Protein backbone atom coordinates (compact mmCIF):
# COMPACT_ATOMS: atom_id res chain seq x y z
CA UNK A 1 0.00 0.00 0.00
CA UNK A 2 2.83 2.37 0.85
CA UNK A 3 4.43 1.88 -2.59
CA UNK A 4 1.10 2.44 -4.35
CA UNK A 5 0.44 5.62 -2.36
CA UNK A 6 3.94 6.85 -3.17
CA UNK A 7 3.46 6.16 -6.87
CA UNK A 8 0.16 8.03 -6.88
CA UNK A 9 1.73 10.99 -5.17
CA UNK A 10 4.58 11.06 -7.68
CA UNK A 11 2.05 11.04 -10.50
CA UNK A 12 0.21 14.07 -9.16
CA UNK A 13 1.18 17.52 -10.48
CA UNK A 14 3.15 19.64 -8.07
CA UNK A 15 1.05 22.33 -6.41
CA UNK A 16 2.72 25.08 -4.44
CA UNK A 17 1.48 26.12 -0.96
CA UNK A 18 0.61 29.48 -2.56
CA UNK A 19 -1.75 27.72 -4.95
CA UNK A 20 -3.51 26.07 -2.03
CA UNK A 21 -3.77 29.46 -0.32
CA UNK A 22 -5.17 31.04 -3.46
CA UNK A 23 -7.72 28.23 -3.81
CA UNK A 24 -8.77 28.59 -0.17
CA UNK A 25 -9.04 32.36 -0.58
CA UNK A 26 -11.25 31.97 -3.64
CA UNK A 27 -13.48 29.63 -1.64
CA UNK A 28 -13.70 32.06 1.28
CA UNK A 29 -12.97 35.59 0.13
CA UNK A 30 -13.76 37.22 3.54
CA UNK A 31 -10.62 35.54 4.93
CA UNK A 32 -8.75 38.46 3.37
CA UNK A 33 -10.00 40.53 6.30
CA UNK A 34 -8.30 38.38 8.94
CA UNK A 35 -4.97 40.21 9.13
CA UNK A 36 -6.73 43.57 9.44
CA UNK A 37 -9.02 42.17 12.14
CA UNK A 38 -6.05 40.81 14.08
CA UNK A 39 -4.50 44.27 14.00
CA UNK A 40 -7.74 46.02 14.95
CA UNK A 41 -8.79 43.67 17.73
CA UNK A 42 -5.59 42.20 19.16
CA UNK A 43 -2.69 44.56 18.53
CA UNK A 44 -1.30 46.62 21.36
CA UNK A 45 -0.53 49.27 18.75
CA UNK A 46 -4.21 49.94 18.03
CA UNK A 47 -4.92 50.14 21.76
CA UNK A 48 -2.08 52.64 22.09
CA UNK A 49 -3.43 54.72 19.19
CA UNK A 50 -6.92 54.75 20.70
CA UNK A 51 -5.61 55.85 24.09
CA UNK A 52 -3.38 58.41 22.41
CA UNK A 53 -6.34 59.87 20.50
CA UNK A 54 -8.48 60.23 23.61
CA UNK A 55 -5.65 61.63 25.72
CA UNK A 56 -4.79 64.16 23.05
CA UNK A 57 -8.48 65.07 22.71
CA UNK A 58 -8.58 65.71 26.47
CA UNK A 59 -5.58 68.00 26.15
CA UNK A 60 -7.15 69.86 23.21
CA UNK A 61 -10.51 70.27 24.95
CA UNK A 62 -8.77 71.92 27.89
CA UNK A 63 -7.16 74.38 25.47
CA UNK A 64 -10.40 74.95 23.56
CA UNK A 65 -12.40 75.71 26.70
CA UNK A 66 -9.77 78.20 27.85
CA UNK A 67 -10.12 80.03 24.51
CA UNK A 68 -13.88 79.59 24.01
CA UNK A 69 -15.57 82.98 23.49
CA UNK A 70 -18.89 81.94 21.97
CA UNK A 71 -22.15 82.42 23.85
CA UNK A 72 -23.22 79.02 22.52
CA UNK A 73 -22.79 75.88 24.63
CA UNK A 74 -19.71 73.90 23.45
CA UNK A 75 -20.48 70.46 22.06
CA UNK A 76 -18.46 67.41 21.05
CA UNK A 77 -19.74 65.03 18.37
CA UNK A 78 -18.57 61.42 18.48
CA UNK A 79 -19.20 58.56 16.10
CA UNK A 80 -20.02 55.28 17.88
CA UNK A 81 -18.72 52.22 16.03
CA UNK A 82 -14.95 51.79 16.31
CA UNK A 83 -14.75 55.21 17.97
CA UNK A 84 -16.60 54.71 21.25
CA UNK A 85 -17.57 51.04 21.00
CA UNK A 86 -15.74 47.99 19.64
CA UNK A 87 -17.74 45.76 17.26
CA UNK A 88 -14.87 43.48 16.25
CA UNK A 89 -16.41 40.29 17.74
CA UNK A 90 -19.20 40.52 15.16
CA UNK A 91 -16.72 40.98 12.34
CA UNK A 92 -14.57 38.06 13.48
CA UNK A 93 -17.64 35.84 13.83
CA UNK A 94 -18.70 36.69 10.27
CA UNK A 95 -15.25 36.02 8.80
CA UNK A 96 -15.05 32.70 10.64
CA UNK A 97 -18.37 31.84 8.99
CA UNK A 98 -16.99 32.97 5.62
CA UNK A 99 -19.48 35.82 5.54
CA UNK A 100 -18.60 39.26 4.17
CA UNK A 101 -19.53 41.65 6.98
CA UNK A 102 -19.15 44.66 4.67
CA UNK A 103 -22.57 43.84 3.19
CA UNK A 104 -23.89 45.06 6.59
CA UNK A 105 -26.64 42.43 6.67
CA UNK A 106 -25.58 41.07 10.07
CA UNK A 107 -25.30 44.45 11.80
CA UNK A 108 -28.97 44.86 12.69
CA UNK A 109 -28.99 41.67 14.75
CA UNK A 110 -25.71 42.72 16.43
CA UNK A 111 -27.15 46.14 17.29
CA UNK A 112 -30.13 44.46 18.94
CA UNK A 113 -28.45 41.49 20.60
CA UNK A 114 -24.68 42.05 20.59
CA UNK A 115 -22.52 43.12 23.50
CA UNK A 116 -19.85 45.55 22.27
CA UNK A 117 -17.16 46.79 24.62
CA UNK A 118 -15.77 50.28 24.98
CA UNK A 119 -12.81 51.56 23.00
CA UNK A 120 -9.88 52.17 25.41
CA UNK A 121 -9.98 55.72 26.74
CA UNK A 122 -13.56 56.43 25.66
CA UNK A 123 -15.18 56.28 29.09
CA UNK A 124 -12.63 58.57 30.76
CA UNK A 125 -12.92 61.10 27.95
CA UNK A 126 -16.71 61.35 27.79
CA UNK A 127 -16.88 61.54 31.59
CA UNK A 128 -14.32 64.33 31.53
CA UNK A 129 -16.18 66.46 28.98
CA UNK A 130 -19.50 65.73 30.70
CA UNK A 131 -18.07 67.10 33.95
CA UNK A 132 -16.86 70.18 32.06
CA UNK A 133 -20.42 70.96 31.00
CA UNK A 134 -19.87 70.12 27.35
CA UNK A 135 -22.83 68.77 25.41
CA UNK A 136 -22.22 65.32 23.93
CA UNK A 137 -23.84 64.09 20.71
CA UNK A 138 -23.33 60.54 19.47
CA UNK A 139 -23.90 60.63 15.70
CA UNK A 140 -23.79 57.19 14.14
CA UNK A 141 -25.03 55.36 11.06
CA UNK A 142 -26.49 52.58 13.19
CA UNK A 143 -30.02 51.67 12.16
CA UNK A 144 -32.68 54.10 13.34
CA UNK A 145 -35.14 51.22 13.88
CA UNK A 146 -32.72 49.80 16.46
CA UNK A 147 -32.42 53.04 18.41
CA UNK A 148 -33.94 51.70 21.62
CA UNK A 149 -31.47 48.80 21.54
CA UNK A 150 -28.53 51.14 20.93
CA UNK A 151 -29.63 53.40 23.79
CA UNK A 152 -29.85 50.34 26.04
CA UNK A 153 -26.33 49.27 25.00
CA UNK A 154 -24.83 52.71 25.62
CA UNK A 155 -26.56 53.01 29.00
CA UNK A 156 -25.32 49.55 29.98
CA UNK A 157 -21.78 50.72 29.19
CA UNK A 158 -22.26 53.65 31.56
CA UNK A 159 -21.83 56.45 29.03
CA UNK A 160 -23.08 59.92 29.98
CA UNK A 161 -25.69 62.01 28.17
CA UNK A 162 -27.34 59.05 26.47
CA UNK A 163 -30.82 60.06 25.35
CA UNK A 164 -33.02 60.04 22.27
CA UNK A 165 -32.06 63.67 21.68
CA UNK A 166 -28.31 63.10 22.02
CA UNK A 167 -27.99 59.85 20.04
CA UNK A 168 -28.64 60.63 16.38
CA UNK A 169 -28.74 57.50 14.24
CA UNK A 170 -29.12 56.98 10.51
CA UNK A 171 -31.91 59.04 9.02
CA UNK A 172 -30.18 61.67 6.93
CA UNK A 173 -26.48 62.06 6.12
CA UNK A 174 -24.20 62.85 9.03
CA UNK A 175 -23.52 66.39 7.87
CA UNK A 176 -27.25 67.12 8.08
CA UNK A 177 -27.38 65.73 11.59
CA UNK A 178 -24.34 67.75 12.61
CA UNK A 179 -25.99 70.85 11.20
CA UNK A 180 -29.11 70.12 13.26
CA UNK A 181 -26.89 70.24 16.37
CA UNK A 182 -25.53 73.64 15.34
CA UNK A 183 -29.05 74.93 14.76
CA UNK A 184 -29.88 74.09 18.38
CA UNK A 185 -27.46 76.83 19.39
CA UNK A 186 -24.54 74.51 20.15
CA UNK A 187 -20.97 75.26 19.13
CA UNK A 188 -19.35 72.03 17.90
CA UNK A 189 -15.77 72.36 19.10
CA UNK A 190 -14.60 68.84 18.24
CA UNK A 191 -15.52 65.98 15.90
CA UNK A 192 -14.30 62.43 16.61
CA UNK A 193 -14.59 59.34 14.42
CA UNK A 194 -12.88 56.49 12.57
CA UNK A 195 -14.12 57.42 9.07
CA UNK A 196 -13.47 60.71 7.30
CA UNK A 197 -17.20 61.03 6.63
CA UNK A 198 -17.47 61.65 10.39
CA UNK A 199 -15.84 65.02 9.74
CA UNK A 200 -16.95 66.42 6.39
CA UNK A 201 -19.57 65.53 3.79
CA UNK A 202 -17.00 65.78 1.00
CA UNK A 203 -15.51 62.45 2.11
CA UNK A 204 -18.80 60.53 1.89
CA UNK A 205 -18.98 57.61 -0.55
CA UNK A 206 -15.88 58.58 -2.51
CA UNK A 207 -14.48 55.41 -4.04
CA UNK A 208 -11.19 56.96 -5.13
CA UNK A 209 -8.65 56.87 -2.33
CA UNK A 210 -6.51 59.33 -4.31
CA UNK A 211 -9.40 61.82 -4.14
CA UNK A 212 -9.75 61.29 -0.40
CA UNK A 213 -6.03 61.59 0.23
CA UNK A 214 -5.93 64.85 -1.72
CA UNK A 215 -8.87 66.08 0.34
CA UNK A 216 -7.02 65.17 3.54
CA UNK A 217 -4.21 67.47 2.42
CA UNK A 218 -6.73 70.29 1.87
CA UNK A 219 -8.23 69.74 5.32
CA UNK A 220 -4.90 69.18 7.08
CA UNK A 221 -5.33 72.08 9.51
CA UNK A 222 -8.23 70.29 11.26
CA UNK A 223 -6.44 67.06 12.17
CA UNK A 224 -5.28 67.13 15.77
CA UNK A 225 -6.97 70.50 16.22
CA UNK A 226 -10.73 69.93 16.16
CA UNK A 227 -10.85 66.61 14.26
CA UNK A 228 -9.61 63.48 16.05
CA UNK A 229 -9.37 60.32 13.89
CA UNK A 230 -9.34 56.78 15.30
CA UNK A 231 -7.71 53.74 13.65
CA UNK A 232 -10.03 51.25 11.94
CA UNK A 233 -8.42 48.61 9.75
CA UNK A 234 -11.63 46.52 9.62
CA UNK A 235 -13.72 48.32 7.02
CA UNK A 236 -13.88 51.52 5.00
CA UNK A 237 -14.15 52.93 1.50
CA UNK A 238 -10.46 52.05 1.01
CA UNK A 239 -11.05 48.29 1.32
CA UNK A 240 -11.18 47.69 -2.46
CA UNK A 241 -8.34 50.03 -3.37
CA UNK A 242 -5.54 48.62 -5.51
CA UNK A 243 -2.20 48.14 -3.81
CA UNK A 244 0.94 49.67 -5.26
CA UNK A 245 3.93 47.35 -5.55
CA UNK A 246 7.61 48.11 -5.77
CA UNK A 247 8.55 47.55 -9.42
CA UNK A 248 12.15 46.49 -8.95
CA UNK A 249 14.46 47.18 -11.87
CA UNK A 250 17.70 45.29 -12.27
CA UNK A 251 20.73 47.41 -12.95
CA UNK A 252 22.56 46.48 -16.13
Legacy VTK file of the C-alpha trace (Angstrom):
# vtk DataFile Version 3.0
C-alpha trace
ASCII
DATASET POLYDATA
POINTS 252 float
0.000 0.000 0.000
2.831 2.368 0.846
4.435 1.881 -2.594
1.100 2.440 -4.354
0.443 5.620 -2.360
3.941 6.854 -3.173
3.455 6.162 -6.867
0.160 8.026 -6.882
1.732 10.995 -5.171
4.575 11.061 -7.680
2.046 11.039 -10.503
0.209 14.073 -9.160
1.177 17.525 -10.478
3.153 19.636 -8.068
1.045 22.329 -6.406
2.715 25.082 -4.440
1.478 26.119 -0.963
0.611 29.477 -2.556
-1.752 27.721 -4.955
-3.515 26.074 -2.034
-3.770 29.461 -0.318
-5.171 31.037 -3.459
-7.718 28.233 -3.809
-8.767 28.589 -0.169
-9.044 32.359 -0.584
-11.253 31.972 -3.636
-13.475 29.626 -1.644
-13.702 32.055 1.282
-12.969 35.587 0.125
-13.761 37.217 3.535
-10.622 35.543 4.933
-8.748 38.456 3.375
-10.004 40.533 6.304
-8.302 38.380 8.936
-4.975 40.207 9.131
-6.727 43.567 9.440
-9.017 42.175 12.139
-6.047 40.813 14.082
-4.502 44.269 13.998
-7.743 46.022 14.947
-8.793 43.674 17.733
-5.595 42.201 19.162
-2.686 44.559 18.527
-1.302 46.621 21.364
-0.529 49.272 18.747
-4.211 49.938 18.033
-4.923 50.141 21.758
-2.078 52.636 22.091
-3.426 54.724 19.188
-6.920 54.746 20.702
-5.611 55.852 24.090
-3.383 58.409 22.405
-6.338 59.866 20.497
-8.477 60.226 23.609
-5.651 61.626 25.719
-4.789 64.159 23.053
-8.478 65.074 22.713
-8.579 65.715 26.472
-5.581 68.003 26.154
-7.146 69.860 23.206
-10.514 70.266 24.953
-8.769 71.922 27.890
-7.161 74.382 25.471
-10.398 74.952 23.556
-12.401 75.714 26.696
-9.768 78.198 27.849
-10.116 80.031 24.509
-13.883 79.587 24.010
-15.569 82.976 23.491
-18.893 81.943 21.974
-22.155 82.416 23.850
-23.219 79.017 22.517
-22.787 75.882 24.626
-19.714 73.902 23.446
-20.484 70.459 22.062
-18.461 67.411 21.046
-19.739 65.030 18.369
-18.569 61.423 18.482
-19.195 58.558 16.102
-20.016 55.284 17.884
-18.720 52.225 16.033
-14.947 51.788 16.307
-14.753 55.212 17.969
-16.603 54.710 21.251
-17.570 51.039 21.003
-15.744 47.992 19.643
-17.738 45.764 17.259
-14.872 43.482 16.251
-16.407 40.286 17.745
-19.205 40.515 15.162
-16.717 40.979 12.341
-14.567 38.060 13.480
-17.641 35.837 13.828
-18.699 36.695 10.275
-15.254 36.022 8.797
-15.045 32.698 10.641
-18.370 31.844 8.991
-16.985 32.970 5.617
-19.476 35.825 5.537
-18.598 39.259 4.172
-19.526 41.652 6.975
-19.148 44.659 4.665
-22.566 43.837 3.192
-23.885 45.059 6.595
-26.642 42.427 6.668
-25.579 41.069 10.072
-25.295 44.452 11.795
-28.968 44.858 12.689
-28.985 41.666 14.745
-25.710 42.717 16.428
-27.153 46.141 17.288
-30.125 44.465 18.941
-28.452 41.489 20.599
-24.678 42.048 20.592
-22.520 43.121 23.498
-19.847 45.547 22.266
-17.165 46.790 24.622
-15.766 50.277 24.983
-12.806 51.561 23.003
-9.883 52.170 25.409
-9.980 55.722 26.737
-13.556 56.426 25.660
-15.182 56.283 29.089
-12.633 58.570 30.762
-12.922 61.101 27.953
-16.709 61.354 27.794
-16.883 61.540 31.594
-14.318 64.329 31.526
-16.182 66.464 28.982
-19.501 65.727 30.703
-18.069 67.100 33.954
-16.862 70.178 32.058
-20.418 70.961 31.003
-19.866 70.121 27.347
-22.826 68.767 25.415
-22.218 65.319 23.929
-23.835 64.091 20.715
-23.335 60.544 19.472
-23.895 60.632 15.696
-23.794 57.185 14.143
-25.035 55.362 11.064
-26.488 52.582 13.189
-30.019 51.670 12.157
-32.678 54.101 13.341
-35.140 51.225 13.884
-32.721 49.795 16.465
-32.417 53.044 18.407
-33.937 51.695 21.616
-31.466 48.797 21.537
-28.527 51.138 20.931
-29.629 53.400 23.791
-29.848 50.339 26.043
-26.333 49.271 25.001
-24.833 52.709 25.619
-26.557 53.014 29.003
-25.322 49.548 29.980
-21.781 50.722 29.187
-22.259 53.649 31.563
-21.826 56.450 29.029
-23.080 59.919 29.979
-25.692 62.010 28.173
-27.340 59.053 26.467
-30.821 60.055 25.352
-33.024 60.037 22.269
-32.061 63.668 21.678
-28.313 63.102 22.023
-27.987 59.853 20.045
-28.637 60.629 16.381
-28.745 57.496 14.244
-29.117 56.978 10.508
-31.905 59.040 9.016
-30.176 61.666 6.930
-26.484 62.063 6.119
-24.202 62.845 9.030
-23.520 66.386 7.870
-27.255 67.120 8.083
-27.384 65.729 11.594
-24.341 67.752 12.607
-25.990 70.853 11.201
-29.113 70.125 13.261
-26.894 70.242 16.370
-25.530 73.641 15.344
-29.052 74.927 14.763
-29.879 74.092 18.376
-27.456 76.831 19.395
-24.545 74.514 20.151
-20.970 75.260 19.130
-19.351 72.032 17.901
-15.772 72.357 19.101
-14.600 68.838 18.240
-15.524 65.977 15.905
-14.305 62.430 16.611
-14.586 59.343 14.419
-12.884 56.492 12.568
-14.124 57.421 9.073
-13.466 60.713 7.300
-17.204 61.031 6.626
-17.467 61.645 10.392
-15.841 65.016 9.744
-16.951 66.420 6.394
-19.566 65.528 3.791
-16.997 65.781 0.998
-15.511 62.451 2.109
-18.800 60.532 1.887
-18.976 57.607 -0.553
-15.876 58.583 -2.513
-14.477 55.406 -4.037
-11.187 56.964 -5.126
-8.649 56.872 -2.329
-6.511 59.329 -4.310
-9.397 61.825 -4.142
-9.745 61.293 -0.402
-6.028 61.585 0.226
-5.927 64.852 -1.716
-8.873 66.082 0.343
-7.025 65.175 3.537
-4.215 67.472 2.418
-6.729 70.290 1.868
-8.230 69.736 5.322
-4.901 69.184 7.075
-5.326 72.079 9.510
-8.225 70.291 11.255
-6.444 67.061 12.169
-5.282 67.127 15.774
-6.970 70.496 16.225
-10.729 69.932 16.159
-10.850 66.610 14.260
-9.612 63.481 16.047
-9.365 60.322 13.893
-9.343 56.776 15.298
-7.715 53.739 13.649
-10.032 51.250 11.944
-8.422 48.611 9.753
-11.626 46.522 9.623
-13.721 48.319 7.019
-13.879 51.523 4.999
-14.145 52.934 1.496
-10.459 52.050 1.007
-11.055 48.292 1.318
-11.183 47.690 -2.460
-8.342 50.025 -3.370
-5.538 48.623 -5.515
-2.202 48.136 -3.811
0.942 49.668 -5.259
3.926 47.346 -5.549
7.608 48.106 -5.774
8.552 47.554 -9.418
12.145 46.493 -8.949
14.456 47.177 -11.870
17.703 45.287 -12.266
20.730 47.408 -12.951
22.560 46.481 -16.133
LINES 1 253
252 0 1 2 3 4 5 6 7 8 9 10 11 12 13 14 15 16 17 18 19 20 21 22 23 24 25 26 27 28 29 30 31 32 33 34 35 36 37 38 39 40 41 42 43 44 45 46 47 48 49 50 51 52 53 54 55 56 57 58 59 60 61 62 63 64 65 66 67 68 69 70 71 72 73 74 75 76 77 78 79 80 81 82 83 84 85 86 87 88 89 90 91 92 93 94 95 96 97 98 99 100 101 102 103 104 105 106 107 108 109 110 111 112 113 114 115 116 117 118 119 120 121 122 123 124 125 126 127 128 129 130 131 132 133 134 135 136 137 138 139 140 141 142 143 144 145 146 147 148 149 150 151 152 153 154 155 156 157 158 159 160 161 162 163 164 165 166 167 168 169 170 171 172 173 174 175 176 177 178 179 180 181 182 183 184 185 186 187 188 189 190 191 192 193 194 195 196 197 198 199 200 201 202 203 204 205 206 207 208 209 210 211 212 213 214 215 216 217 218 219 220 221 222 223 224 225 226 227 228 229 230 231 232 233 234 235 236 237 238 239 240 241 242 243 244 245 246 247 248 249 250 251
